[in-house]
């Protein structure tokens, strides 16, 4: 196991603190959590941000087919122009999901876009840099990382071999 529940929670608290520190001069943050696990992580980070970030925190749920991304659905339409946007997911495997999550923002004019993951694979196929990482793991093309979520909490993460 890469992360148990307690270690994962500690990493999310640290990520929230880093986000607050780097964005102390912003009046608001827009957290875009990628369904299913990314939105759980976004909500958890938003809870922890309340202690250290004094601005407005808004959360948007992003829905897409991760294996074959095409249409990207948002649960609401936020104001992207001038916004500080954080795209949040559980794992950065290939980088493709993060890249496609940018689609609804491309014709807008946000102030900044940053990326957040609990676990990052160092083997990526797409040129996506992750700004906030809980754990970075060296992997091969035949390995994958699974993050488990139960009852709105990250319960753990582990490495698996693809067949």
Helices and strands as residue ranges (DSSP letters): E 3-4, H 5-22, E 28-34, H 37-49, E 56-63, E 73-74, E 84-92, H 96-101, G 103-105, E 112-121, E 132-137, E 143-150, E 153-161
